Amino acid sequence: MMSHPIFARVIGKARRTLGLEEFTNLRRWVVELDDVGELKKVFGWEHDPVLDDPTIHEFASIEDVNGRRVRDAECIGAVVRNSNPSVCLEIGTAQGHTTALMAVNAPQARVYTVNIPPEEIEAGEGGELVTAAFSREEIGRYYRERGLTNVEQILANTARWEPEVGTIDVAFVDGCHDTEFVYNDTRKILAHTRAGSFVLWHDFHPGLVEKKGWIRDVCLGVEKLYSTGLLTGPLFHVRNSWLGIYRVGGVD
């Protein structure tokens, strides 16, 4: 979540130029919210998220305008803190900033965080739209420096890995951003959720599908989840965030 959103590996065929007509389900189901306070209203939540990572206030590139990092952290933290999870799953550890965000907002939970081994990215086994291949020492460095003990790191390629970590209460999908990876990662996760579980996608913003190629691929992955019947009902997007928020079974 906190990493720079410019992708280091884009190989193979040229990306297609896709118009908004590709997103019929998202046009139907995405609900735009003004801020995290509106998200709390939707679900009847009381608690504000714990936001103790100073990097959310940093500005590194044009993608960080309008407090994008803060909005992302607010959304993730609010979901995790208010849903009282026992098991959280993160796909895409990077340096571990979102891992730490989840861990501090749900100290009672076990947070499983999965990152592809860097040598598999270098070998082209992790898809096309991926972040830089962090070294093994760098993967998860931040949450380890924080001394957070409710985290379990997993190095695996989600193309082959199965999320057999128990019933997943909150999942955050931020690994490879190729459409098929987003679809398959989420499909596997949904098989291990329950009614009331939350699934969140990073780099999700329907308003940017014609400007950011990796956001277009993520949105196409979510669109495919609707078209195949794996998702039904509303999906929430908070203004100026890059988060899609979905509650399995809908809104009470």
N, C-alpha and C positions, 0 to 999 in steps of 0.2 A: 504493500500500500504506500509506504513512504518513499519507495525508490523512484528514481527519475523515469518517466514514462516513455522514453525513447528506446526502442527495441534494437538489440545488438545483432540479431541474426534474422535476416529476411532473405530466404533463398528460394530456389525453385521457380515455378511459373509466376508471372505477374499477377498481382491481386486484381480481382474484378472491380469495376466501378459499379456500385449498386445503389439504386434509388430507394426512396422511402416505400415504394410499392412492395419491396421485399419483406416488410415488417407489419403485415396485416394483424397478427396477433398482438404485437406490442402496442400498436395503435389502439387496440381494443382494451387491453388490460393494464397498461402502465398508468399509475396514478401519480401525478406530480404534486409534491408537498413543498411548502415554503421553507421549512426548517425542521430541525430535530424535535422541536416542541410539538409540531403537528404530527410527527411520527409517534410521539408519546401519547397524544390524544387518540390516535387511531386504535392503539392497542391497550389503552387504559393504564399506561405505565406511570410510575411516580418518581423513579430515580434518575438523576442525571448521571452521565457516564463519568468515570474517573479518567481524567486526561492529564497524565503526568510526564509525558514525553515531549521535551522541548522542540524536537525536530518537526512536529506538526505545524509549527509556526514559521518554518524556514521557507524561503522562496528561492527555488533553483532554476525555474524555467517558466515560460509562458503558461504551461499546463497547471501551474500552481496559483493562478490568479483567482480572485474572489474567495480566498481562504479555502481552496479545494482540499488541502490536506486536513485542515481542521474539520471541515464538513464530513470527510470520510471517517475520521476518527470518532467524531460524535455519533455517527450512525452505527458503526460497528460496536463501539462501547455501550451505547444505549441498548442495542439488541442483546448483547451478552449479559450486561448487568441485570436487566429486567426480566429476562426469560429464565433465570435461575437454572442454568444448564449443569448437567453432570459430565457430559462429554462434548468437547468442541473439537472441530477439525479444520485445519488450515491447509489449503493446497497452495504451495509457493511461499516458502519461509523467507527467502532472501536473507537480509541481515537480522531479521527477527523483531522488527518494530511492531508489526501487527500481532505477532505472537505474544509479545509482552502486553499489548493493549488488551487482548483477550484474557490473558492470565490474571492481570490485576483487577479486571472487572468481574471475574468469576473465580475467586481464589478457592472455592469449593470444587471446581471442575478439574478434570484432566484435559489438558490441551494437547492434542496430537498435531504436529506440524510436519508436513511432507515437502521435501525439495528434491528435485532430480539431481543425481550426482553430476558434478561439473563435467566429467569426462564424457558423459552421455550427451550433454548439450553440444560439446565440441565435435562429437561424432555424428551429429545431426539426428539423434534419436528422440529429441524432445520437441519436435515440431519446428515451425518457422518463426512464429511471433513470440519470442521469449526474451527475457531480460538477460543481462550479462551473466556469464557463468561464474558465479562467486566460488571462491576456493572452499574446500571443506572447512577450513578454519574460520572463514568469514560467514558461512551459512549459520544463522542463529546467534551470531556473536552478541548482539544487543541484549537479548533476553538472558543469555548466560552471564553477561556482565551485571545484569540486574539481580542476579542470584535467585531467579524465580524457579521454584522447585516443582510446580504443578504442570510442567511441560515435558513432553516426550518427543524427541526429534527422530524423524524417519527419513532416511535417504532412499528414494525409490522413484522410478519413472511411473507416473500414474497411468500411462498407456497399458501397463501390465499389472500394476498394484491394485489390490482390492481393499477398500476401507473397512476392514473387519476389526473395528475398535469398539464395538458395542453400539447401542442405539445412539445416533448422533443428534444432539439437541440443537447445535448451531454449527453450520459449515460455511467457510469463507473460501471462495474459489478464485484464486489469483495465480495460477500456474501458467502453462502455455496458453496463449490467447487465440490460437487457431480455433476456428469454429468447431471442428470435430473434437478437439481436446476439451473445449468448454462443455460440449454436449456429453461426451463420454464420461468426463469427470463427474458432472452433475448427475447423470443417469445412475452411476454407481452409488453416489452419495444418497440419492433418494431411496434406494433400496434398503438403506439402513436408518431411515428416519421414522418418525411417528407423527401423528396429527399434532400440530403445535410446534414442531421443529421449524427452525429458520434456515434458509439458504441465502447467502449473499454472494453477489458477483462483483468483483472490482473491474474497473475500466468499462463500466456499463453506463451509457448516457445516450438515450435515443436521439437527443438533439445534436450529437456530434458524429453521427454515423457517416456523414458525407465529408467530414474533415479529418478524421483520425482513423486510419486503416485498422488498427488493432481494436479500437472500440467497435467498429463495424463488425469485425469477426466475432467479438464477444456477444454483441446483440443478435447476430445471426444464430449463434449457438443457443441462446435463450429462446429465440423465435422457433427454432427447431424443436426445443423441448415442449413448447406449446403445440406445435403442429403434429407432434407424435403422441400427444395426450399425457405426457409426463407432468406437465404443469397445467393447472386450471385455476382461474380466479385471479385476483388483483396482484400486481407487482408494484412496489412503491419505489419512487426515485425522489430523493430530497434535492432540491435546487442547489446547484453549484457543487454537488458531490459527484463522484464517479462510482456510485453504488446502486445496485439493484437489490431489493429486499423482498423476499418471498416467504410467506408463512404456509407451511404444508397444512392443507385442510382449510385454508382461507382464514378470514377474520371472524372472531366470535361476535 
